[in-house]
Amino acid sequence: MRINENTLLEGKHVVLVPYNAEHVPRYHQWMASPELQKLTASEPLTLEEEYDMQRSWREDNDKCTFIILDKQRWANPSVPEEECMVGDVNIFLTDPSDPSLAELELMIAESSYRGKGLGKEVARMMMGYGINKLGVRKFEVKIGLENKVSIAMFKKFHFQELSHSEVFQEVTLGLTVSEALQKDLLATLDFMQEREYQKLKDCRHEGQPSLTMPAHQS
C-alpha cells in the first residue's frame, strides 16, 4: 500500500517507518527463526522471495506495513536504520466487499524488546492509523493458542473471542470500533506524531538529530 510510503509515525518509545528494500535482509534473518515462524504461522522464504514479498506489500492496495524501530537508537544518526529494527506491524484489508474490516498483525521479533510494553504502544498507534487513514471500523487478530501474552494484550484492548481453532492452533479476536471507543483510543494517542519519513531520513544521513528525545532518554 503506497499510502504510507513516506509516512513516519513517532511514538514514545518506537518509530514506525515504511517497509523498504533495505529492511529485507534483517527481516529475512528474523523469519529464519523457527520460533518466529511458529508464532506468525509463516513458512521460511528465500531472500529473493522476501524481496518479492516486500514489493508486494508496498504495491498491493490491501496491505499496509510498517517496520518498528527503537526510537532511542534511531534518534542517533550514527546507528544504521537496519540496526534499529525490532519488529513489524501490518494491516490487511481482508474482505473486498467490506473495506472497513482489517486484520491486524504485530511482531516484536527481537526477544530483548519483548515484555517492555512496546507491543501495546504499537498496537494503539496502528489501530489509530487504521481508523484515521484507512477507515477501518472492525479489527481482527489471529493469534497462536500458545501466545498467551498477545491474547491477553488484545483482550485488554476490549477484543472479544470470535473463533477458536484446535486444528490451526489459533484464536481469532475481534473489535468493532464504536464512537466511544474511537474517542477513547484517539485520546490516548496524543503522543503520536505523523511526520515525513524521507525528510527525517535525510536528516539522519546528514548527521543531524531527527527526533526530539526526552531528557532521560538522551
Salt bridges, closest charged atoms under 4 A:
GLU5 OE1 - ARG2 NH1 2.39
GLU10 OE2 - LYS71 NZ 2.99
GLU10 OE1 - ARG195 NH1 2.72
GLU22 OE1 - LYS201 NZ 2.44
GLU35 OE2 - ARG114 NH1 3.00
GLU48 OE2 - ARG55 NH2 3.52
GLU50 OE1 - HIS28 ND1 3.35
ASP52 OD1 - ARG55 NH2 2.33
GLU59 OE2 - ARG2 NH2 2.51
ASP60 OD2 - LYS63 NZ 2.80
ASP62 OD1 - LYS63 NZ 3.33
GLU81 OE2 - HIS23 NE2 2.69
GLU83 OE1 - ARG73 NH2 3.76
ASP98 OD2 - LYS138 NZ 3.03
GLU110 OE2 - ARG26 NH2 2.79
GLU121 OE1 - HIS13 ND1 3.11
GLU146 OE1 - LYS38 NZ 3.30
GLU161 OE2 - HIS164 ND1 3.71
GLU166 OE2 - HIS164 NE2 2.95
GLU194 OE1 - LYS133 NZ 3.58
